[in-house]
Structure formats: structure tokens, C-alpha cells
Amino acid sequence: MISCDEAAVISNKSQYKEASLSEKFKLKLHILFCGTCAVFSKKNKQLTSLMAKAKLCVMSDLDKKVLKQTIEEQL
């Protein structure tokens, strides 16, 4: 049986398709007996789904550099 810390790591890996088949099996088995980890795993999946739906965008490195220079000039 894996610990709750290990289950959390595997749950995170699973969200990004990085968990092996044996890790996924261990996680499922752990979740059957641990309600806390079951809730964590469920909320983790919900968060990943919401982040995908949010269509977040980030500033390019060039835009960040320009913004930083603009702020420094105004100080």
C-alpha cells in the first residue's frame, strides 16, 4: 500500500498522462481505502479540467521584457 504523499504525486502525474500503469493501479487501490485521497484526486481532476476550459494565455518573453522596462522607466 502506498502512502498518501505517494498517492498525491501519482495523482498529479496521472493528470498529465505521466503515470505508469502500475502507478495508476496503486492509486486506484489506495483511493478505495482512503477517502481523503479520493477527494483530492477528484478535485485535482476538476482543477485540470477547469484550467483546460479557461484557455489561459501568457505573455511572451519579449512582452514581459518590454513591460518590465516600461515600469522601471516610470519609477
C-alpha positions as CSV (number, residue, x, y, z in Angstrom):
1,M,0.0,0.0,0.0
2,I,1.3,3.5,-0.9
3,S,1.3,6.5,1.4
4,C,-1.0,9.5,1.0
5,D,2.0,11.5,-0.2
6,E,2.8,9.0,-2.9
7,A,-0.8,8.9,-3.9
8,A,-0.8,12.7,-4.3
9,V,2.3,12.5,-6.5
10,I,0.8,9.8,-8.7
11,S,-2.5,11.6,-8.9
12,N,-0.6,14.7,-10.2
13,K,1.3,12.6,-12.7
14,S,-1.9,10.9,-13.8
15,Q,-3.5,14.2,-14.7
16,Y,-0.6,14.9,-17.2
17,K,-0.6,11.3,-18.5
18,E,2.8,10.7,-16.9
19,A,1.8,7.9,-14.5
20,S,2.6,4.3,-15.4
21,L,0.0,1.5,-15.4
22,S,1.3,0.1,-12.1
23,E,1.2,3.6,-10.5
24,K,-2.4,4.1,-11.7
25,F,-3.3,0.7,-10.2
26,K,-1.7,1.6,-6.9
27,L,-3.5,4.9,-6.8
28,K,-6.9,3.3,-7.5
29,L,-6.3,0.8,-4.8
30,H,-5.3,3.5,-2.3
31,I,-8.3,5.6,-3.2
32,L,-10.6,2.7,-2.4
33,F,-9.4,2.8,1.2
34,C,-8.6,6.5,1.7
35,G,-11.4,9.0,1.5
36,T,-9.1,12.0,1.8
37,C,-7.1,11.0,-1.2
38,A,-10.2,10.1,-3.2
39,V,-11.4,13.7,-2.6
40,F,-8.0,15.1,-3.5
41,S,-7.9,13.1,-6.7
42,K,-11.4,14.2,-7.7
43,K,-10.7,17.9,-7.1
44,N,-7.4,17.5,-8.9
45,K,-9.2,16.3,-12.0
46,Q,-11.8,19.1,-11.7
47,L,-9.0,21.7,-11.5
48,T,-7.2,20.3,-14.5
49,S,-10.5,20.3,-16.5
50,L,-11.2,23.9,-15.5
51,M,-7.7,25.1,-16.4
52,A,-8.1,23.5,-19.9
53,K,-11.5,25.2,-20.4
54,A,-10.2,28.6,-19.2
55,K,-8.0,28.9,-22.3
56,L,-5.4,30.9,-20.4
57,C,-2.7,32.8,-22.3
58,V,0.6,34.1,-21.1
59,M,2.8,37.0,-22.1
60,S,5.7,36.3,-24.4
61,D,9.2,36.8,-23.1
62,L,9.5,39.9,-25.3
63,D,6.3,41.4,-24.0
64,K,7.4,40.8,-20.4
65,K,10.8,42.5,-21.1
66,V,9.1,45.5,-22.6
67,L,6.6,45.8,-19.7
68,K,9.4,45.5,-17.2
69,Q,11.4,48.2,-19.0
70,T,8.3,50.5,-19.1
71,I,7.7,50.0,-15.4
72,E,11.3,50.7,-14.5
73,E,11.4,53.9,-16.6
74,Q,8.3,55.2,-14.8
75,L,9.8,54.6,-11.4
